[in-house]
Amino acid sequence: MQVLKQIMETMNNELSEKAYREIEKTIGSEQSVVGIDAKKTHIIIIHMLQQIQQKLDMMEQRLDTIEESL
């Protein structure tokens, strides 16, 4: 899960060389024609999207609460 944290951090900052290499190592696959494990990569992406959706849901709930109190 450390890799997911690093990927999320890159949304706000540039990717460090160390983080890049760690992500590359995690999703890389010598057996794949394109050089990455597509299944693992998609799982990481879907997991991140779920986390983003959860955060968005929380923000919407907070906004609704604020709007109701006005």
MOJOVEN-V174633 format. One record per backbone hydrogen bond with DSSP energy under -1.0 kcal/mol. NH is the residue of the N-H (numbers start at 1). CO is the residue of the C=O. Records with the same first field share a line. If there is no record, write none. Layout:
NH: CO ; CO
//
This chain:
5: 1
6: 2
7: 3
8: 4
9: 5
10: 6
11: 8
12: 9
13: 9
20: 16
21: 17
22: 18
23: 19
24: 20
25: 21
26: 22
27: 23
28: 24
29: 35
37: 27
38: 36
41: 37
42: 38
43: 39
44: 40
45: 41
46: 42
47: 43
48: 44
49: 45
50: 46
51: 47
52: 48
53: 49
54: 50
55: 51
56: 52
57: 53
58: 54
59: 55
60: 56
61: 57
62: 58
63: 59
64: 60
65: 61
66: 62
67: 63
68: 64
69: 65
//
